[in-house]
Amino acid sequence: MISVTRLDGKKYWINPHMIESMDKNPDLTITFLSGKKVVVKDDVDELIQRIISYRKQLEITKQEL
């Protein structure tokens, strides 16, 4: 799980494996495979780095080479 911050400042933890897409307009909207959407104030580049770091911890990147 990785943490994100909702627009109201509350922390929220998400499963990055369930992310379908992310759109910035101007806030970052994360759409999950279920269709649920969460709007966060995190920077998209920072969030991508958190996802990469999380996947490295699980050693998932080795399967994708």
Secondary structure by P-SEA (a helix, b strand, c coil): cbbbbccccbbbbbcccccccccccccbbbbccccbbbbbcccaaaaaaaaaaaaaaaccccccc
